[in-house]
Amino acid sequence: MKQKKYQYELKKIKITLTRVKDSVIRERLLMVQAALKEPLREAAIAFGCVHSKLDYWKKRYLKQGLKGLYTLPRSGRPKKISKEDELIIRRKVSKHDIKRGWRTKHVKEEIFKQTGVKYCERQVIRITQSWGLSQVKPRLHYAYAKKEDKDAFIKKTRAD
């Protein structure tokens, strides 16, 4: 009885498996396929997971289709700073003087001055790293080096 009821879904899954390239979605599709063919507990043993996991993916697939097998985004905690303020601070910090650089403490103060939000230094480091900035400040020796010396160094490192 169950076989006839899900026959159309099984054909659809078989076709979809040939087109899906994402390994996570493929595995979930295979789980749903097994859950439709045989009892949940037997299918769960075959996949090495609990039967409730198979039942979860089966219900989501039957309700939403292939889109139901994708992982839903998690919202997380909202940022305290608006995107516009973050962009302004990011531009200001990115346009730093290479000889002086920005310290975490100064970025923290700039964020507070611009937005009124206080972050700990570790969080400021996380924020600047998400902007693609490095925590390391260049040494003055390299900042004041002559252009010929910099070019020679770059040429030497590329040759190695």
C-alpha positions as CSV (number, residue, x, y, z in Angstrom):
1,M,0.0,0.0,0.0
2,K,2.7,2.4,1.0
3,Q,4.8,1.5,-2.1
4,K,2.0,2.6,-4.4
5,K,1.3,5.8,-2.5
6,Y,4.9,7.0,-2.8
7,Q,5.7,5.6,-6.2
8,Y,5.6,9.0,-7.9
9,E,7.8,10.5,-5.2
10,L,10.4,7.7,-5.7
11,K,10.5,8.3,-9.4
12,K,11.0,12.0,-8.8
13,I,13.8,11.4,-6.3
14,K,15.6,9.1,-8.8
15,I,15.6,11.7,-11.5
16,T,16.6,14.5,-9.0
17,L,19.5,12.4,-7.7
18,T,21.1,12.5,-11.2
19,R,21.0,16.4,-11.2
20,V,21.9,17.3,-7.6
21,K,25.6,17.9,-7.1
22,D,25.6,19.0,-3.5
23,S,26.7,16.0,-1.4
24,V,24.6,17.0,1.7
25,I,21.4,17.3,-0.4
26,R,22.2,14.0,-2.1
27,E,22.5,12.3,1.2
28,R,19.3,13.7,2.4
29,L,17.5,12.6,-0.8
30,L,18.9,9.1,-0.4
31,M,17.6,9.2,3.2
32,V,14.1,10.2,2.0
33,Q,14.2,7.5,-0.7
34,A,15.1,4.8,1.8
35,A,12.4,6.1,4.2
36,L,9.8,5.8,1.5
37,K,10.9,2.3,0.5
38,E,11.3,0.6,3.8
39,P,10.5,1.1,7.5
40,L,12.2,4.1,9.2
41,R,14.1,2.1,11.7
42,E,15.7,-0.2,9.1
43,A,16.6,2.8,6.9
44,A,18.1,4.6,9.9
45,I,20.3,1.6,10.6
46,A,21.5,1.7,7.0
47,F,22.4,5.4,7.3
48,G,23.8,5.1,10.9
49,C,21.4,7.6,12.4
50,V,18.3,7.8,14.5
51,H,14.9,7.1,12.8
52,S,13.6,10.5,13.9
53,K,16.2,12.2,11.6
54,L,14.9,10.3,8.6
55,D,11.4,11.0,9.5
56,Y,12.3,14.8,9.8
57,W,13.8,14.9,6.3
58,K,11.0,12.8,4.8
59,K,8.3,15.1,6.2
60,R,10.1,18.2,5.0
61,Y,10.6,16.7,1.5
62,L,6.9,15.7,1.2
63,K,5.8,19.1,2.4
64,Q,8.2,21.4,0.6
65,G,9.8,19.3,-2.1
66,L,13.5,19.6,-2.9
67,K,13.7,23.0,-1.2
68,G,12.8,21.4,2.1
69,L,16.1,19.5,2.1
70,Y,18.3,22.6,2.1
71,T,19.6,23.9,5.4
72,L,17.7,26.9,6.7
73,P,19.7,30.0,7.5
74,R,20.1,30.8,11.2
75,S,19.6,34.4,12.1
76,G,22.0,34.7,15.1
77,R,22.3,37.7,17.2
78,P,21.7,41.0,15.4
79,K,24.6,43.4,15.2
80,K,24.6,46.5,17.4
81,I,26.0,48.7,14.6
82,S,24.0,49.6,11.5
83,K,25.4,48.6,8.2
84,E,25.9,52.2,7.2
85,D,28.0,53.0,10.3
86,E,30.0,49.8,9.8
87,L,30.8,50.8,6.3
88,I,31.9,54.3,7.3
89,I,34.2,52.9,10.0
90,R,35.5,50.2,7.7
91,R,36.4,52.8,5.0
92,K,38.1,55.0,7.6
93,V,40.1,52.1,9.1
94,S,41.0,50.7,5.6
95,K,42.5,54.1,4.5
96,H,45.1,54.1,7.2
97,D,48.6,55.5,7.0
98,I,50.9,52.5,6.5
99,K,53.6,54.0,8.7
100,R,51.2,54.5,11.6
101,G,48.6,51.8,11.2
102,W,45.5,51.3,13.4
103,R,45.6,49.6,16.8
104,T,42.7,47.6,18.1
105,K,42.2,50.1,20.8
106,H,41.9,53.0,18.3
107,V,39.4,51.0,16.2
108,K,37.4,50.3,19.4
109,E,37.4,54.1,20.2
110,E,36.4,54.9,16.6
111,I,33.4,52.5,16.8
112,F,32.3,54.1,20.1
113,K,32.8,57.6,18.8
114,Q,30.8,56.9,15.6
115,T,28.0,54.7,17.1
116,G,28.1,54.9,20.9
117,V,28.5,51.1,21.1
118,K,31.2,49.6,23.3
119,Y,32.9,46.4,22.3
120,C,35.6,44.4,24.0
121,E,38.9,44.3,22.2
122,R,38.5,40.7,21.3
123,Q,35.2,41.5,19.5
124,V,36.8,44.4,17.7
125,I,39.5,42.0,16.4
126,R,36.7,39.7,15.2
127,I,35.0,42.6,13.4
128,T,38.2,43.8,11.7
129,Q,39.1,40.3,10.7
130,S,35.6,39.9,9.1
131,W,36.4,43.1,7.1
132,G,39.5,41.3,5.8
133,L,42.0,43.4,7.8
134,S,45.0,42.0,9.5
135,Q,45.8,42.5,13.2
136,V,49.5,42.7,12.5
137,K,50.9,46.2,11.9
138,P,53.9,46.5,9.5
139,R,57.2,47.3,11.1
140,L,58.6,50.8,10.5
141,H,61.7,49.3,8.9
142,Y,59.5,48.0,6.0
143,A,57.2,51.0,5.9
144,Y,60.2,53.4,5.4
145,A,62.0,51.1,2.9
146,K,63.0,52.5,-0.4
147,K,61.0,51.5,-3.4
148,E,63.9,49.8,-5.0
149,D,64.5,47.7,-1.9
150,K,60.8,46.7,-1.8
151,D,60.8,45.7,-5.5
152,A,64.0,43.7,-5.0
153,F,62.5,41.9,-2.1
154,I,59.3,41.1,-4.0
155,K,61.3,39.9,-7.0
156,K,63.5,37.7,-4.7
157,T,60.5,36.1,-3.0
158,R,58.7,35.4,-6.2
159,A,61.8,33.7,-7.7
160,D,61.9,31.2,-4.7
